[in-house]
């Protein structure tokens, strides 16, 4: 069984205040004409001591953003730069969100409550700082499915419809509005380091490294790693391990994030900020999610390279603190970690015992061939062949010595896999948009969580993870 979030008392701990003067700007939340609670994630509210909030109190905190007791007195819009489709942009930052609160869970991890669609900030530029209700529904679906599939992801914590009519070029307009709150293990991005390096704020750069190491602890680099006592090198090694695992988790899930810019990369290795995401309808490395990704930069098969490229930008940003060759040595470990995580995650989702990189790699190769020849995607493949069932040809040969890793479950006897293809996403949204019918969304959430229980917890990942 997948571990449920464990109950914990509410423990505020706004550590960001120690660096607030230079990491962000205090902002005022938008005032919305309505506040209709549409989704509250009591599974994860339980883990931070907020599940007992009555709905009116919940709305007060997550629509009007009245401060939580002992927490940040005012929200903080974070400052960062970033490469967007490989073009450096110094004019970004939290443009429609902010850090609202920080608190500890039962494992003493520092978690953030951050927003999307909470109003304008100094970094909004010409945008309105709002979020469409459809965008919020899509984020619920993405985070629930990724969590079920063992990916390290932010959790959609709250969605409240806000009663505004929004104009958007990529949705039929006017469209409904919402404000979303997500629970995350930190909001420090590669772009946060890029900004400090670009502005030559070396002291703040070192302080941010120390903050990350203190608040997001992880394993030390190997004994033979050059410069392993340097804080910036420790952070670089940890980020490499974490993002290599994230890349592998995307590939095994058949997930395409769509916008893997450096400002969307969390140094904790946690996936977040879901816009034009898609799941693969069939195995196709060239499949893209974003309609504006004309060159396929963030296509499904290019995601591992995209995350490594972003890690290289982190290394460049840390160069004022340490020698380049020490950072390069850490970055060079990415391929090893990616391959290791790919095979262990692939075997986990397939429900077979892992034998080691070389033998397990043959399974992946045979699986890709099976999907290409059959014209279907990972969801169907893993469902039909769970535990090594129904394998023929090269796949059967690759699985010959791999025993099932878990007992049979009725879940895998169903005719169709639990998937998240765009047609179903649009159908769920249409029920809400046309008839204010939220039952299909709740039914899908229930089905996704059942998938998560059937899969069980993923194998222990490299680095610190949330909810494993």
C-alpha positions in Angstrom: 0.0 0.0 0.0 1.2 3.5 -0.7 1.9 5.4 2.5 -0.8 7.9 3.3 0.4 11.4 4.5 0.8 11.0 8.2 -1.2 13.2 10.7 0.8 16.0 12.3 0.2 19.1 14.4 0.3 22.5 12.9 3.8 23.8 13.3 4.5 27.2 11.6 8.1 27.9 10.8 8.6 30.8 8.3 12.3 30.2 7.7 12.2 32.3 4.5 12.1 35.4 6.8 15.9 34.9 7.3 16.5 35.8 3.6 13.3 37.7 2.8 14.9 41.0 2.3 16.6 39.9 -0.9 14.7 36.8 -2.1 11.3 38.4 -2.5 8.9 41.3 -2.1 5.9 41.6 0.2 2.7 41.8 -1.8 -1.0 42.2 -1.2 -3.4 39.4 -2.4 -6.1 40.2 -4.9 -9.6 40.8 -3.6 -12.0 38.4 -5.4 -15.7 39.0 -5.9 -16.5 35.4 -4.9 -15.0 32.5 -3.0 -16.5 29.1 -3.8 -14.5 26.2 -2.4 -14.1 23.6 -5.2 -11.3 21.3 -3.9 -9.5 20.8 -0.6 -6.9 18.2 -0.2 -7.5 16.9 3.2 -5.1 14.0 2.7 -2.2 16.5 2.7 -3.8 19.0 5.0 -3.6 16.3 7.6 0.1 16.1 7.2 0.5 19.8 8.2 -2.2 20.1 10.8 -4.8 22.0 8.8 -7.4 19.3 8.1 -9.6 20.4 10.9 -10.2 23.9 9.4 -13.9 24.5 8.8 -14.7 25.5 5.2 -15.2 29.2 6.1 -11.8 29.3 7.8 -10.3 27.5 4.9 -11.7 30.1 2.5 -10.4 32.9 4.7 -6.9 31.5 4.5 -6.8 30.3 0.9 -9.0 32.8 -0.9 -8.5 36.0 1.1 -5.1 34.8 2.4 -5.6 35.9 6.0 -2.3 35.0 7.7 -2.0 31.6 9.3 -1.2 31.8 13.0 2.5 32.3 13.7 3.3 32.4 10.0 4.2 35.0 7.4 2.4 38.3 8.2 2.3 39.1 4.4 2.8 37.0 1.3 6.2 37.1 -0.4 6.5 37.2 -4.2 9.9 35.5 -5.0 12.5 37.1 -7.3 14.3 35.0 -9.9 15.6 35.0 -13.5 15.6 32.1 -15.9 16.2 30.6 -19.3 12.8 30.3 -21.1 13.2 28.0 -24.1 17.0 28.6 -23.7 16.7 32.4 -23.9 17.8 34.2 -20.7 15.1 36.4 -19.2 15.9 38.7 -16.3 12.4 40.2 -16.1 10.5 37.4 -14.4 9.6 36.3 -10.9 6.4 35.3 -9.2 4.0 37.1 -11.5 0.7 35.5 -10.3 1.7 33.8 -7.2 3.5 34.1 -3.9 4.8 32.2 -0.9 2.0 32.3 1.7 3.2 30.2 4.6 5.9 27.7 5.7 5.3 24.9 8.1 6.7 21.5 9.3 5.2 18.1 8.7 5.5 15.1 11.0 8.9 14.2 9.5 10.2 17.7 10.4 10.4 18.7 6.7 9.9 22.4 5.9 7.0 22.7 3.4 5.7 25.8 1.6 2.2 26.9 0.8 2.4 28.8 -2.4 -0.2 30.2 -4.8 -1.2 30.5 -8.4 -3.7 33.1 -9.5 -3.6 35.2 -6.4 -3.2 38.6 -8.1 -0.6 40.9 -9.5 3.0 41.4 -8.2 5.9 43.5 -9.2 6.7 40.8 -11.7 3.4 40.5 -13.4 4.4 42.8 -16.3 1.3 43.1 -18.5 -0.5 40.0 -17.1 -3.5 40.1 -14.8 -2.1 37.8 -12.1 -5.1 35.4 -12.4 -5.6 31.7 -13.1 -8.4 30.1 -15.0 -10.6 27.6 -13.3 -9.7 25.1 -16.2 -6.1 25.6 -15.4 -6.7 24.8 -11.8 -8.7 21.7 -12.6 -5.8 20.6 -14.9 -3.3 21.1 -12.1 -5.4 18.9 -9.7 -5.4 16.2 -12.3 -1.7 16.5 -13.1 -0.5 16.4 -9.5 -2.9 13.6 -8.5 -1.8 11.4 -11.4 1.9 12.1 -11.0 1.7 11.3 -7.2 0.0 8.0 -8.0 2.7 7.2 -10.5 5.5 7.7 -8.0 6.7 11.1 -9.2 8.0 13.7 -6.8 5.5 16.5 -7.3 3.9 19.4 -5.6 0.4 18.7 -4.2 -2.6 20.7 -5.2 -3.8 21.8 -1.8 -6.8 24.0 -2.5 -8.8 25.4 -5.4 -11.3 28.2 -4.9 -13.4 29.7 -7.7 -13.2 33.4 -7.6 -16.0 34.8 -9.8 -14.1 36.7 -12.4 -14.5 36.5 -16.2 -11.0 36.1 -17.7 -9.9 36.6 -21.3 -7.4 34.1 -22.6 -6.1 33.4 -26.0 -5.8 29.6 -25.5 -9.3 29.1 -24.0 -12.8 30.0 -25.1 -13.3 33.3 -23.4 -14.6 34.8 -21.1 -13.7 31.9 -18.9 -14.0 31.2 -15.2 -11.4 32.2 -12.6 -9.8 30.5 -9.6 -7.0 30.7 -7.1 -4.9 27.7 -6.4 -2.7 26.9 -3.4 -0.1 24.2 -3.7 1.9 22.4 -1.0 5.6 22.1 -2.0 8.9 21.2 -0.5 10.4 24.6 -1.1 10.2 27.2 -3.9 13.9 27.8 -4.5 14.5 27.5 -8.3 17.6 27.3 -10.4 16.4 30.7 -11.6 16.8 32.0 -8.0 20.5 31.3 -8.2 20.7 32.6 -11.7 19.4 36.0 -10.6 21.9 36.4 -7.8 24.8 35.4 -10.0 23.7 37.8 -12.8 23.5 40.7 -10.2 26.9 39.7 -8.7 25.3 39.2 -5.3 28.0 36.7 -4.1 27.2 36.9 -0.4 23.5 36.3 -1.0 24.4 33.5 -3.4 26.3 31.8 -0.6 23.5 32.4 1.9 21.0 30.8 -0.5 23.2 27.7 -0.7 23.3 27.5 3.1 19.5 28.0 3.3 18.9 25.1 0.9 21.3 22.8 2.6 19.8 23.5 6.0 16.1 23.3 4.9 16.3 20.6 2.2 18.9 18.2 3.6 20.2 15.3 1.5 23.1 12.9 1.2 26.7 14.1 1.1 28.7 13.6 -2.1 30.8 10.5 -2.5 34.1 10.3 -0.5 36.1 10.7 -3.6 34.1 13.7 -5.0 36.4 16.7 -5.4 35.5 19.6 -3.2 32.9 17.6 -1.3 33.3 19.9 1.8 32.3 23.0 -0.2 28.6 23.9 0.5 28.0 24.8 -3.2 29.4 21.5 -4.3 27.2 19.6 -1.8 24.1 21.4 -3.2 25.2 20.7 -6.8 25.6 17.0 -6.2 22.2 16.8 -4.4 20.5 18.7 -7.2 22.0 16.4 -9.8 20.8 13.3 -8.0 17.3 14.7 -7.5 16.7 16.1 -11.0 18.1 12.9 -12.6 15.4 11.0 -10.7 12.8 13.5 -11.7 13.7 13.0 -15.3 13.4 9.3 -15.0 10.1 9.6 -13.3 8.7 11.6 -16.1 9.8 9.1 -18.7 8.4 6.1 -16.8 5.1 7.9 -16.3 4.9 8.8 -20.0 4.5 12.4 -18.9 5.4 15.6 -20.8 5.7 18.7 -18.6 5.8 21.0 -21.5 7.8 24.0 -20.1 11.0 22.8 -18.5 12.6 26.3 -18.2 15.2 26.9 -15.5 12.7 29.0 -13.5 10.5 25.9 -13.3 13.3 23.8 -11.8 13.2 23.3 -8.1 16.6 22.4 -6.5 14.7 19.9 -4.3 13.9 17.9 -7.5 10.2 18.4 -7.0 8.1 18.9 -10.1 5.7 21.8 -10.1 3.9 24.4 -12.2 1.6 22.6 -14.6 0.5 24.4 -17.7 0.3 22.7 -21.1 1.2 19.2 -19.8 0.1 16.0 -21.6 0.4 12.2 -21.1 1.6 10.1 -24.1 -1.2 8.6 -26.2 1.4 6.3 -27.7 5.2 5.9 -27.4 6.6 8.7 -29.3 9.8 10.5 -28.2 9.0 13.5 -30.4 5.6 14.2 -28.8 5.3 17.7 -27.4 2.8 19.2 -25.0 3.0 22.9 -25.6 1.5 24.3 -28.8 4.1 27.0 -28.7 7.1 24.5 -28.6 7.5 24.6 -32.3 11.0 23.1 -32.3 10.2 20.3 -29.9 12.7 21.5 -27.3 10.8 19.9 -24.5 9.4 16.9 -26.4 8.9 13.8 -24.4 12.2 12.2 -25.4 14.2 15.4 -24.8 13.2 15.9 -21.2 16.2 14.2 -19.6 18.6 16.4 -21.7 16.5 19.4 -20.8 16.9 18.8 -17.0 20.6 18.3 -17.4 20.9 21.5 -19.4 19.2 23.4 -16.5 21.6 21.8 -14.1 24.4 23.2 -16.1 22.9 26.6 -15.6 22.9 26.0 -11.9 26.6 25.1 -12.1 27.3 28.3 -14.0 25.4 30.3 -11.3 27.5 28.7 -8.6 30.8 29.5 -10.3 31.4 32.6 -8.2 31.6 30.4 -5.1 33.7 27.4 -6.3 36.0 26.2 -9.1 34.3 25.2 -12.4 35.9 21.7 -12.5 34.4 20.8 -9.1 30.9 21.7 -10.4 31.5 19.8 -13.7 32.5 16.7 -11.7 29.1 16.8 -10.0 27.2 17.5 -13.2 29.0 14.5 -14.9 27.2 12.1 -12.5 23.8 13.0 -14.0 23.9 10.3 -16.7 24.7 7.6 -14.2 21.9 8.6 -11.8 19.4 8.9 -14.7 20.1 5.4 -15.9 20.0 3.9 -12.5 16.7 5.6 -11.7 15.1 4.7 -15.0 15.7 1.0 -14.5 14.5 0.9 -10.9 11.4 3.0 -11.7 10.6 1.0 -14.8 10.8 -2.3 -13.0 8.7 -0.9 -10.1 5.9 0.2 -12.4 6.0 -3.0 -14.4 5.8 -5.0 -11.1 8.9 -7.1 -11.6 12.1 -7.5 -9.5 15.1 -5.4 -10.6 18.2 -7.4 -11.5 20.6 -4.6 -12.2 21.2 -1.9 -14.8 22.3 -4.1 -17.8 19.6 -6.7 -17.4 16.9 -4.2 -16.6 17.9 -2.1 -19.6 17.0 -5.0 -21.9 13.5 -4.8 -20.5 13.2 -1.1 -21.3 14.5 -1.7 -24.8 12.0 -4.5 -25.4 9.2 -2.5 -23.9 9.8 0.5 -26.2 9.8 -1.9 -29.2 6.6 -3.4 -28.0 4.9 0.0 -27.7 6.2 1.3 -31.0 5.0 -1.8 -32.9 1.7 -1.8 -31.1 1.1 1.9 -31.4 0.2 2.4 -27.7 1.6 4.2 -24.7 3.1 3.4 -21.3 -0.3 3.3 -19.5 -1.5 0.3 -21.6 1.9 -1.3 -21.7 2.4 -1.4 -17.9 -1.2 -2.4 -17.3 -1.3 -5.3 -19.7 2.1 -6.6 -18.8 2.0 -6.0 -15.0 4.2 -8.7 -13.3 5.5 -9.9 -16.7 2.1 -11.1 -17.9 1.2 -11.5 -21.6 4.8 -11.0 -22.7 5.9 -12.4 -26.1 9.0 -12.2 -28.3 11.9 -9.9 -27.1 9.9 -8.8 -24.1 9.3 -12.3 -22.9 13.0 -13.1 -23.3 14.0 -9.9 -21.4 11.6 -10.8 -18.6 12.5 -14.5 -18.4 14.5 -14.2 -15.1 12.5 -11.4 -13.6 9.9 -12.6 -11.0 6.9 -10.5 -10.1 7.7 -8.1 -7.2 4.3 -8.0 -5.7 1.2 -10.2 -5.3 -1.5 -10.2 -8.0 -4.1 -7.5 -7.6 -7.7 -7.4 -9.0 -6.8 -3.9 -10.2 -4.6 -5.3 -13.0 -7.4 -7.5 -14.2 -9.4 -4.6 -15.6 -9.8 -4.3 -19.3 -8.5 -0.8 -19.5 -5.6 1.0 -17.7 -6.1 4.1 -15.6 -4.8 6.9 -17.8 -4.9 10.6 -18.2 -5.3 11.4 -21.9 -6.4 14.7 -23.2 -9.8 13.6 -24.3 -10.8 12.6 -20.8 -9.3 15.8 -19.3 -11.4 17.8 -21.7 -14.5 15.7 -20.9 -14.0 16.4 -17.2 -13.7 20.1 -17.8 -16.7 20.2 -20.1 -18.9 18.7 -17.3 -17.8 21.5 -15.0 -17.9 24.3 -17.6 -21.3 23.4 -19.1 -23.2 21.9 -16.2 -21.2 22.8 -13.1 -20.9 19.0 -12.6 -18.0 18.2 -10.4 -18.8 14.5 -10.0 -16.6 13.3 -12.9 -13.6 15.2 -11.5 -14.1 13.6 -8.0 -14.6 10.2 -9.6 -11.3 10.6 -11.5 -9.4 11.6 -8.3 -10.8 8.6 -6.6 -9.7 6.3 -9.4 -6.3 7.8 -9.6 -5.8 7.3 -5.9 -6.8 3.7 -6.3 -4.1 3.3 -8.9 -1.6 4.8 -6.5 -2.7 2.2 -3.8 -2.4 -0.6 -6.4 1.1 0.4 -7.4 2.3 0.9 -3.8 5.2 3.2 -2.8 8.0 3.7 -5.4 11.5 2.5 -4.7 13.6 4.8 -2.5 14.8 7.6 -4.7 18.1 9.5 -4.6 17.9 12.5 -2.3 15.1 13.8 -0.1 11.6 13.2 -1.3 8.1 14.2 -0.1 5.4 11.7 0.4 7.3 8.6 -0.5 
